[in-house]
Each structure stands twice: as C-alpha cells, then as structure tokens.
Amino acid sequence: MKDFISNLDLGAKGLWFPVTVSIIFAITVIIIPKKNISWREIYITFSVVGFVTWFCDGLVAREFDLVDLGDPNKAGLGDTLCYTFVPSSLAILYLNYLSKNNKWTLTIIFTVVSLLIELGMVYVGYMNYKGWNSLISIIVFLIVFGLLLPIHIRVIRNEFAGLKTSLP
C-alpha cells in the first residue's frame, strides 16, 4: 500500500491543476444535455480517445522523451486523470456540439481550450517540455479536432459511402 501511495506522485508540483481540470471535464460530460451524441457514441469515443491518448503518451513522453508530467519516473494520479479524462472529455464535448455549420469554429475553440490546458500545466510546473512545444500541439489539436474526430464519429455512425456494414 505504501508503494501504491508513493506511485500516485501526490507531491508533484502543480498536481492540483490536472486533477481539477479532469474532474471538471468529466462532470461536464456527464451532466450536459446530449445534443448530437448518444451514450453509445460517448462510450466508444471515451474508449478510443483514451486508448489513443495513452498510446501517444507512451510514444511522446516515454519513448521519445519529449515531455514530462509530474515525476518522469512515475505515472502518478495527475498523469492518469489527465490522460484518461481530459482528451476523452474534450472529444465528447466537441462531438456533442459538432454540426456541418460550426465545424471550423468548434475546431478553433477546442484547439484554443486544449492549448490553454496544456499551457496551464506548463505554467503551474506540472508539465515540462523536453523537445516538444506548443506549436506542435496546435498542429496536433487542429488535426484531431478538424479531421480525426469528424471521421471517428462518421465511422461510429456508419456514415461513409460504401461502408455499409451492420454494427450491433
């Protein structure tokens, strides 16, 4: 139990920021009115985005060592909450409000929100760049919100021409 508590990295500088942001976004996803997304789509999006986020963390933070969150030798509470809830919640919120008329407006808004969260983690000392920078993040956020998430929701809804398989 002592090792478990130690591995939570509760003494990390700025830990309060990712914990607070994670809780706020997770609660927001649960309580907002569902406009353009079903609970099934939320479940799938949370799972897919969560997996991709953890995979990218393994690549960017661990293998390429481009960024550190908290203690670089521990996957602490802040890392776990941040990687699990923030990207998935942002994706769900984006898709909930996405329409043909507001795609690029939402893409810009969610890119800015994502960047502010990242810069907030840097500002409070929880995140340290080690070869990464905010310009790379902006490009990644624009690709995710402007291209990948709209494709993701179309795949879930089976809305691709020629892709007419029956999903349970």
Salt bridges, closest charged atoms under 4 A:
GLU41 OE2 - ARG157 NE 2.71
ASP57 OD2 - ARG62 NH2 3.91
ASP65 OD2 - LYS130 NZ 2.74
ASP68 OD2 - LYS130 NZ 3.30
ASP79 OD2 - ARG62 NH2 3.98
